[in-house]
Amino acid sequence: KRMSVAELDPVIHQPTRLRIMAALVSLNEGDKADFIFLRDLLGLTDGNLSVHLQRLEEAGYVRIEKTFVGRRPKTWVWATAEEHRPSPPMWTRWKRSSAESSEESPGENFLLTQFRRR
């Protein structure tokens, strides 16, 4: 079934935020992504990534944890648990596609390969 425009959530379906979420939901349960890793993976600037993460956090899609390693700040990001985040129809499709892809080509992460922009 095709999604209608009315089903799109402007917070999550903005292309950059969609790519951020694709990267985060592809992590193993309980894993977190480092801000620098996400920035480099997605080819974003610090400021651009920060603004998008803030919007996703406000909407309940991600959690952000700021810590220090020694004297250096470190920012960790992860997708919220499914039961706590909004549930657009695409989550189901992503999960199904990810499972099918990992069965077909082990070691290739469907979500990152589909949403990585290089």
PLY file of the C-alpha trace (Angstrom):
ply
format ascii 1.0
element vertex 118
property float x
property float y
property float z
element edge 117
property int vertex1
property int vertex2
end_header
0.00 0.00 0.00
1.30 3.44 -0.91
1.46 6.21 1.71
-0.56 9.33 1.07
0.88 12.80 1.59
-1.47 13.22 4.55
0.31 10.33 6.31
3.69 12.04 6.16
5.01 13.52 9.40
6.94 16.69 8.48
9.31 16.15 11.41
10.47 12.69 10.41
9.98 12.79 6.66
12.24 15.78 6.08
15.05 14.14 4.03
17.97 14.84 6.38
16.04 13.77 9.47
14.88 10.67 7.64
18.53 9.79 6.93
19.47 10.42 10.58
16.69 8.13 11.76
17.62 5.48 9.21
21.13 5.42 10.66
19.89 5.32 14.26
17.22 2.65 13.88
19.76 0.41 12.17
21.84 0.24 15.36
21.58 -2.79 17.60
19.19 -2.51 20.53
20.78 -0.39 23.26
23.56 1.02 21.04
24.21 4.75 20.70
25.80 6.73 17.89
28.50 9.30 18.48
27.69 12.78 17.12
30.93 12.85 15.08
30.15 9.44 13.57
26.69 10.64 12.47
28.08 13.91 11.14
30.70 12.16 9.05
28.41 9.33 7.93
25.77 11.74 6.68
28.10 14.48 5.44
26.51 17.21 7.56
27.97 20.20 9.34
27.97 20.32 13.15
25.34 23.05 13.18
23.08 21.35 10.67
23.17 18.02 12.50
22.57 19.74 15.86
19.43 21.50 14.61
17.99 18.32 13.10
18.75 16.30 16.23
17.08 18.95 18.37
13.90 18.74 16.26
13.92 14.93 16.47
14.46 15.05 20.24
11.60 17.54 20.72
9.30 15.23 18.75
10.32 12.18 20.82
12.18 10.29 18.07
15.65 10.45 19.64
17.42 10.90 22.94
20.62 12.89 23.31
23.17 12.46 26.07
26.02 14.94 26.52
28.97 13.71 28.55
32.67 14.36 28.92
35.54 12.04 28.13
38.39 13.58 30.04
37.91 17.25 29.31
36.35 16.75 25.92
32.60 16.87 25.37
31.01 13.80 23.84
27.46 13.63 22.47
25.63 10.33 22.14
22.41 9.91 20.18
19.99 6.99 19.90
16.48 6.32 18.65
13.96 6.14 21.45
12.43 2.78 22.27
9.67 1.95 19.82
6.96 2.07 22.43
7.92 5.67 23.29
8.31 7.20 19.85
5.70 8.24 17.33
4.88 5.43 14.94
4.73 6.51 11.32
3.89 3.76 8.82
7.45 3.80 7.46
8.94 2.17 10.61
7.22 -1.08 9.67
8.52 -0.89 6.13
12.07 -0.09 7.30
12.13 -3.04 9.66
10.77 -5.42 7.04
13.25 -4.17 4.41
16.14 -4.31 6.85
15.34 -7.90 7.84
14.96 -8.99 4.21
18.19 -7.24 3.21
20.27 -8.77 5.99
19.04 -12.24 4.98
19.95 -11.60 1.34
23.31 -9.92 1.86
24.88 -10.41 5.30
27.13 -7.58 6.41
25.32 -4.98 4.31
23.09 -2.69 6.30
20.06 -1.88 4.15
19.12 1.30 5.93
22.55 2.90 5.81
23.10 1.95 2.20
19.69 3.28 1.19
19.98 6.61 2.95
23.70 7.36 2.82
24.43 10.26 0.53
27.90 10.37 -1.01
0 1
1 2
2 3
3 4
4 5
5 6
6 7
7 8
8 9
9 10
10 11
11 12
12 13
13 14
14 15
15 16
16 17
17 18
18 19
19 20
20 21
21 22
22 23
23 24
24 25
25 26
26 27
27 28
28 29
29 30
30 31
31 32
32 33
33 34
34 35
35 36
36 37
37 38
38 39
39 40
40 41
41 42
42 43
43 44
44 45
45 46
46 47
47 48
48 49
49 50
50 51
51 52
52 53
53 54
54 55
55 56
56 57
57 58
58 59
59 60
60 61
61 62
62 63
63 64
64 65
65 66
66 67
67 68
68 69
69 70
70 71
71 72
72 73
73 74
74 75
75 76
76 77
77 78
78 79
79 80
80 81
81 82
82 83
83 84
84 85
85 86
86 87
87 88
88 89
89 90
90 91
91 92
92 93
93 94
94 95
95 96
96 97
97 98
98 99
99 100
100 101
101 102
102 103
103 104
104 105
105 106
106 107
107 108
108 109
109 110
110 111
111 112
112 113
113 114
114 115
115 116
116 117
